[in-house]
Amino acid sequence: MASQQASFLLEAMKARIQGKPQPMFKFSDKGSLVSLSHNKAVGELLGQVNVQGLLAKSMYISLYRLHQAAIHGYIHAGLLTAKDFVTRKTGPKIKLH
């Protein structure tokens, strides 16, 4: 929802600067994904398709990486992905905090 709101805000600000009518925000529910463990996740897409297991986890990770790219840029997100790949073997199996 936050990314949709950010895109809407950008368009609303452009319209205001150009003196055009303000658009109305319309939320579009694309679904949800929840990570449960290292290789498991569950989710519902577009309110119709249920996903689970490794497929859902892959989708969750992809969405997470896209979020990182949107915030930090693609180069930094790529470096974060590489760092996570390297430290995955050396870090603890569970979070310690």
Residue pairs with C-beta under 8 A, 6 or more apart in sequence:
1 27
3 67
3 70
4 25
4 27
4 28
5 25
8 23
8 25
11 23
12 22
12 23
15 21
15 22
15 23
16 22
29 46
29 47
30 45
30 46
31 43
31 44
31 45
31 46
31 47
31 49
32 43
32 44
33 41
33 42
33 43
33 51
33 56
33 59
33 60
33 63
34 41
34 42
34 43
34 60
35 41
35 57
35 60
36 42
39 53
39 54
39 57
40 52
40 53
40 54
40 56
40 57
41 51
41 52
41 53
41 56
41 57
41 59
41 60
42 50
42 51
42 52
42 56
43 50
43 51
43 52
43 56
43 59
43 60
44 50
44 51
45 51
51 59
65 77
65 81
68 76
68 77
68 80
68 81
69 77
72 80
